[in-house]
Amino acid sequence: MLNYFSGLIPISAGFIHEIEKESQAVLIKKNKYILSPIDSNKCVYFVVTGLVRGFVKDDHKEITTWISLGNEFIGAIQHPAETIEQPSIEYLQALENTELVALPNALINKLYESHQETNVIGRKILALQYHAAAERAILARIPSAERRYEKFLELNPFDVTRVPLRCVASYLGMRLETLSRIRSKLVKEMV
C-alpha cells in the first residue's frame, strides 16, 4: 500500500510512520465477509492480493455492485457528510483468500490534517474511484446483454474466470443462464 501511495506522490517519513502505526493487515478467507450491514463502517481497505466483491441484497437477491482484483482501495457506501459511523448497506466479500490493509477513517482524517500529501493522494484516489463508477454506470445502461458482457471484458482485462459466474451475471444485471448462453456463443464464434 505504501508503494501505491508513493506511486501517486512522494510520501513523508511522518506519513509512513502514521500508516504503519495505525493501519492493520487483515487476512480474509474465501467467501467470508469483510463487512456487512451488522458491522460498523469504520475503515476503508487496500486490497493487496485476492478478489473482493461489493454487493447489496434486494428482496434476498444478491446484486454485485463492483469487483476488485487488488491494488486498489475498497469500502462500503457512506455519505461523506456523515460524522457518525453508520452501518453499511453494502456487503464486502472475499471471493478468494484475500490480504487487505485496513485504514481506519479516523486515521485518514488525521492524515488529512497533518500531512499535505494526503490531499493529493485523496484527490487521485477519488478520481480513480469516480472513473470506475462512471464505467460501471455506462455498463449498466447498455441494453443488450451480449454487448454488456463484451464491454465488461473490454473494460476488465483481468482473468474473468477468477470471478464466479453468478457474480459476473449479477454485476451485469442478467440471469446466469443468459450469461452462459452468451459465453457459449462467443466461444463458438472464436473457433
C-alpha positions in Angstrom: 0.0 0.0 0.0 2.8 2.4 0.8 4.2 1.7 -2.7 0.8 2.5 -4.1 0.8 5.8 -2.3 4.4 6.7 -3.3 3.4 6.0 -6.9 0.9 8.8 -6.6 3.1 11.3 -4.9 6.3 11.3 -2.7 5.3 10.5 0.9 7.0 11.7 4.0 8.5 9.7 6.8 5.9 11.0 9.2 3.1 9.8 6.8 4.7 6.4 6.6 5.1 6.2 10.4 1.4 7.1 11.0 0.2 4.5 8.4 2.5 1.8 9.9 1.4 2.6 13.5 -2.4 2.7 12.9 -3.2 0.5 9.9 -3.7 -3.2 10.2 -3.0 -6.1 7.9 -6.1 -8.4 7.6 -6.4 -11.9 6.1 -9.9 -12.9 5.0 -10.7 -16.4 3.9 -12.5 -17.2 0.7 -16.3 -16.4 0.9 -16.1 -14.6 4.2 -17.4 -11.1 4.7 -15.1 -8.2 5.2 -18.1 -6.0 6.1 -21.8 -6.5 6.3 -24.8 -4.3 7.4 -24.4 -5.6 11.0 -20.8 -4.1 11.2 -19.9 -0.5 11.8 -18.3 1.1 8.8 -15.0 2.3 10.4 -12.4 1.5 7.7 -11.5 1.5 4.1 -9.4 -1.3 2.8 -6.5 -1.6 0.4 -6.6 -5.0 -1.4 -3.1 -6.3 -1.5 -3.9 -9.7 -3.0 -7.1 -11.6 -3.7 -10.5 -11.0 -5.1 -13.3 -9.0 -3.5 -16.8 -8.0 -4.5 -19.3 -5.5 -3.1 -22.9 -6.4 -3.2 -26.3 -5.4 -1.8 -29.3 -7.5 -1.1 -32.7 -6.7 -2.6 -35.5 -9.0 -1.6 -33.0 -11.7 -0.7 -31.3 -11.4 -4.1 -27.6 -10.5 -4.2 -26.7 -7.7 -6.6 -23.0 -7.4 -7.2 -22.1 -3.7 -7.5 -18.3 -3.9 -8.1 -15.4 -6.4 -8.3 -11.8 -5.7 -7.2 -8.8 -7.8 -8.1 -6.4 -5.9 -5.9 -4.0 -3.0 -5.8 -6.9 -0.6 -5.1 -9.0 0.8 -2.2 -12.4 -0.6 -1.4 -15.0 0.4 1.1 -18.7 0.5 1.6 -21.0 3.2 0.6 -21.0 6.1 3.1 -22.2 9.6 2.7 -19.2 12.0 3.1 -21.1 14.4 5.4 -21.9 11.7 8.0 -19.8 12.3 11.0 -21.3 9.3 12.9 -20.2 5.9 11.7 -23.2 4.2 10.2 -23.7 0.5 9.4 -23.0 -0.4 5.8 -25.9 -1.1 3.4 -23.3 -3.0 1.3 -21.6 -6.3 1.9 -17.9 -6.7 1.1 -17.0 -10.4 0.5 -13.7 -12.1 -0.3 -14.1 -14.4 -3.3 -10.6 -15.8 -2.8 -8.3 -15.8 0.2 -7.6 -12.1 0.4 -4.9 -9.9 2.1 -6.1 -6.4 3.0 -4.7 -3.4 4.9 -7.4 -1.7 7.0 -7.2 2.1 7.3 -9.5 3.5 9.9 -11.5 6.5 8.8 -10.2 8.3 11.9 -6.6 7.8 10.6 -7.5 9.1 7.2 -8.9 12.3 8.8 -5.8 12.6 10.9 -3.6 12.3 7.9 -5.5 15.0 6.0 -4.9 17.3 8.9 -1.3 16.6 9.4 0.3 15.6 6.1 -0.2 17.6 2.9 0.5 14.7 0.6 -2.8 13.2 1.8 -4.8 15.8 -0.1 -3.1 14.8 -3.4 -3.4 11.1 -2.6 -7.1 11.5 -1.7 -7.8 13.5 -4.9 -6.1 11.0 -7.1 -7.8 8.0 -5.5 -11.2 9.8 -5.7 -10.6 10.5 -9.4 -9.8 6.8 -10.0 -12.9 5.7 -8.0 -15.1 8.2 -9.9 -13.8 6.9 -13.2 -14.5 3.3 -12.2 -18.0 4.3 -11.0 -18.7 6.1 -14.3 -17.6 3.0 -16.3 -20.0 0.9 -14.1 -22.8 3.3 -14.8 -22.3 3.2 -18.5 -22.0 -0.6 -18.5 -25.3 -0.8 -16.6 -27.1 1.2 -19.3 -26.1 -0.9 -22.3 -29.4 -2.5 -23.3 -28.0 -5.6 -25.0 -26.9 -8.3 -22.5 -24.4 -9.6 -25.0 -22.9 -6.1 -25.6 -22.8 -5.6 -21.8 -20.7 -8.7 -21.4 -18.4 -7.7 -24.3 -17.9 -4.3 -22.8 -17.3 -5.9 -19.4 -14.5 -7.9 -20.9 -13.1 -4.9 -22.7 -13.1 -2.8 -19.5 -11.6 -5.5 -17.3 -8.5 -7.1 -18.8 -8.1 -9.4 -15.8 -8.7 -13.2 -15.9 -12.5 -13.2 -15.7 -12.5 -16.9 -14.9 -11.4 -16.0 -11.4 -14.8 -14.4 -10.8 -17.7 -16.8 -10.1 -20.2 -16.7 -13.0 -23.0 -15.9 -10.6 -21.2 -12.7 -9.5 -20.5 -11.7 -13.1 -24.1 -12.3 -14.1 -25.4 -10.3 -11.1 -22.9 -7.5 -11.8 -24.1 -7.3 -15.4 -27.8 -7.5 -14.4 -28.6 -10.7 -16.2 -29.6 -14.3 -15.3 -26.9 -16.9 -15.0 -28.5 -18.8 -17.9 -28.2 -15.7 -20.2 -24.6 -15.2 -19.3 -23.8 -18.9 -20.0 -25.6 -18.7 -23.4 -23.6 -15.5 -24.3 -20.3 -17.1 -23.3 -21.0 -20.2 -25.3 -21.9 -18.2 -28.4 -18.7 -16.1 -28.1 -16.6 -19.3 -27.8 -18.2 -20.8 -30.9 -17.5 -17.6 -32.8 -13.9 -17.7 -31.8 -13.4 -21.3 -33.2 
